[in-house]
């Protein structure tokens, strides 16, 4: 059974990761730009002809602002779902904390899982991938992001703790590097797997100017061809 550390997550404001978003307007805020750039990498998959599941959707930002699909967001936190419904629910965007509701839509064309893998152990991740198969059809595109622990992300984590922002030590269970993530996903049947690295030092320039930060991020990606980055993004079918 997948265990979520409710004592940790329930202490966090329901809209914590969403509060810097004002539609798609850019703000000079590192956290905002970090999530903005992550979701932007996946927006091309969330077209109007797709059924989309955002698993562990949190406050619903990706569905609310980046999806044109028929989207359903699932999160075990009723507080997060309440926030998401209040802010983002529409005729083709809905949210639930009940897993059974995931069977009310025809099997999904796209499933996004952002910022969850690191909070589950290997057994729980195996259960999650088994669950995902139940909601998938042949050719379903699955997109996941998780920190890249072969890079500088551990420093970011330490600074977050040091400055009293968020201490993730009590919830982080699995620390992937590119090769270990590839091996893990392949061992559970991932097909057409592609893992790239995203989000680089340019994101920190957002404290001065987000548009300049984006240009710097794009330059770094073009030069290094997604071979470096704080996050791993995997794209596969299962």
C-alpha positions in Angstrom: 0.0 0.0 0.0 1.3 3.5 -0.9 1.8 5.5 2.2 1.7 9.3 2.0 3.2 11.3 4.9 0.0 13.2 5.8 1.5 14.7 8.9 4.0 16.5 6.7 1.8 17.5 3.7 -1.2 18.6 5.8 1.0 21.2 7.5 1.6 22.8 4.1 -0.8 25.5 2.9 -3.1 23.8 0.3 -2.1 26.3 -2.4 1.6 26.5 -1.5 3.0 25.5 -4.9 0.3 27.5 -6.7 0.2 30.8 -4.9 2.8 32.5 -7.2 0.8 31.8 -10.3 -1.4 34.5 -11.8 -2.7 32.7 -14.9 0.4 32.3 -17.1 1.9 35.7 -16.2 5.6 35.5 -15.3 6.8 36.7 -11.9 10.4 37.3 -10.8 10.2 34.3 -8.5 12.5 31.2 -8.6 9.9 28.7 -7.3 7.3 30.0 -9.8 9.6 29.8 -12.7 10.8 26.3 -11.7 7.3 24.9 -11.9 6.4 27.0 -14.9 9.3 25.6 -16.9 8.6 22.1 -15.8 4.9 22.2 -16.9 5.9 24.0 -20.1 7.9 20.9 -21.1 4.7 18.8 -21.0 2.2 21.2 -22.4 2.5 19.9 -26.0 1.1 16.5 -24.8 -2.0 18.1 -23.2 -4.1 18.8 -26.3 -7.8 19.0 -26.5 -8.2 15.6 -28.1 -6.7 13.8 -25.1 -7.9 12.4 -21.8 -5.3 13.4 -19.2 -4.7 12.2 -15.6 -2.5 14.3 -13.4 -1.6 11.9 -10.6 -0.6 13.7 -7.3 -1.9 16.9 -8.8 -1.4 19.0 -5.7 -3.2 22.4 -6.0 -4.1 21.7 -9.7 -1.8 24.2 -11.3 -0.8 22.0 -14.3 -4.4 21.2 -15.2 -5.7 24.7 -14.4 -3.2 26.6 -16.5 -1.3 24.2 -18.8 -3.9 21.7 -20.0 -6.3 21.9 -22.9 -7.2 18.2 -22.4 -10.1 16.6 -20.7 -8.2 16.5 -17.4 -8.7 14.8 -14.1 -6.4 15.6 -11.2 -5.9 13.1 -8.3 -4.3 13.8 -5.0 -4.7 12.0 -1.6 -4.9 15.3 0.2 -8.5 16.5 0.5 -7.2 20.0 1.3 -5.3 20.2 -2.0 -8.2 18.9 -4.0 -10.6 21.4 -2.3 -8.2 24.2 -3.3 -7.9 22.9 -6.9 -11.7 22.6 -7.3 -12.3 26.1 -6.0 -9.7 27.7 -8.3 -9.6 25.6 -11.4 -12.6 23.3 -11.8 -14.4 23.6 -15.2 -16.5 21.4 -17.4 -13.3 19.6 -18.7 -11.1 20.0 -15.6 -12.0 18.1 -12.4 -10.2 16.9 -9.3 -10.6 14.1 -6.8 -9.0 12.5 -3.7 -10.9 9.2 -4.4 -9.0 6.7 -6.5 -12.2 5.0 -7.6 -13.0 8.2 -9.6 -10.1 7.4 -11.9 -12.2 4.6 -13.5 -15.0 7.0 -14.4 -13.2 8.3 -17.4 -12.2 6.1 -20.4 -8.6 5.1 -20.1 -6.2 8.0 -20.2 -4.1 9.1 -23.2 -1.6 11.0 -21.1 -0.6 10.6 -17.4 1.6 13.1 -15.7 3.3 12.4 -12.3 5.3 15.4 -11.2 7.2 15.5 -7.9 6.1 12.2 -6.5 8.6 9.5 -7.2 11.1 10.8 -4.7 8.5 10.5 -1.9 7.9 6.8 -2.4 10.1 3.8 -1.8 10.8 1.2 -4.5 8.0 -1.1 -3.4 5.5 1.8 -3.4 6.8 2.9 -6.8 6.2 -0.6 -8.2 2.6 -0.5 -6.8 2.2 2.9 -8.5 3.3 1.7 -11.9 0.9 -1.3 -11.5 -1.9 1.1 -10.7 -1.0 3.3 -13.7 -1.4 0.3 -16.0 -5.0 0.1 -14.9 -5.7 3.6 -16.2 -3.6 3.2 -19.4 -4.3 1.9 -22.9 -1.9 0.9 -25.6 0.2 4.0 -26.4 -0.7 6.0 -23.3 2.1 8.6 -22.8 3.4 8.7 -19.2 5.5 11.7 -18.1 7.2 11.9 -14.8 9.6 14.3 -13.2 11.9 13.7 -10.1 15.1 15.3 -8.8 18.4 14.4 -10.4 20.6 13.3 -7.5 23.7 13.1 -9.6 23.8 16.9 -10.0 23.5 19.8 -7.7 19.9 19.1 -6.5 21.2 17.9 -3.0 22.6 21.4 -2.5 19.3 23.0 -3.3 17.6 20.6 -0.9 20.2 21.5 1.8 19.7 25.2 1.2 15.9 24.8 1.5 16.4 23.2 4.9 19.1 25.7 6.0 17.0 28.7 5.2 13.9 27.2 6.8 11.9 27.0 3.6 11.0 23.3 3.5 12.8 20.3 5.0 12.2 17.4 2.7 14.4 14.9 4.6 11.5 13.3 6.4 9.6 12.5 3.2 12.3 11.8 0.6 12.6 8.1 0.2 14.2 7.4 -3.2 17.0 9.4 -4.9 17.3 8.7 -8.6 20.1 9.4 -11.0 19.5 9.2 -14.8 20.8 5.6 -15.2 19.0 4.3 -12.0 15.7 5.8 -13.1 16.1 4.3 -16.6 16.9 0.9 -15.1 14.0 1.0 -12.7 11.4 2.0 -15.3 12.7 -0.6 -17.8 12.5 -3.3 -15.1 8.7 -2.5 -14.8 8.0 -2.6 -18.5 8.6 0.9 -19.7 8.6 1.1 -23.5 10.0 3.8 -25.8 11.7 5.3 -22.8 13.4 8.7 -23.0 14.9 10.4 -19.9 16.3 14.0 -20.2 17.6 16.5 -17.7 15.8 19.9 -17.3 16.0 23.0 -15.1 19.4 24.6 -14.8 21.2 27.4 -13.0 19.5 30.0 -15.3 16.3 29.5 -13.2 17.9 31.4 -10.3 18.1 34.6 -12.4 14.4 34.8 -11.9 15.0 36.8 -8.8 16.1 39.6 -11.2 14.1 39.0 -14.4 12.2 35.8 -15.3 12.3 36.5 -19.0 16.1 36.8 -18.9 16.2 33.6 -16.8 14.2 31.7 -19.5 16.5 32.9 -22.2 19.4 31.6 -20.2 17.7 28.3 -19.5 17.1 27.9 -23.3 20.7 28.7 -24.1 22.0 26.1 -21.5 19.7 23.4 -22.9 20.7 24.2 -26.5 24.4 24.0 -25.7 24.3 20.9 -23.4 21.4 19.1 -25.2 19.6 18.3 -21.9 22.6 16.5 -20.5 22.6 18.5 -17.3 19.8 19.7 -15.1 18.3 19.6 -11.6 15.3 17.5 -12.6 14.9 14.2 -14.6 12.0 14.0 -16.9 11.0 10.6 -18.2 8.7 10.0 -21.1 7.5 6.4 -21.8 4.7 4.0 -22.4 3.8 1.1 -20.2 
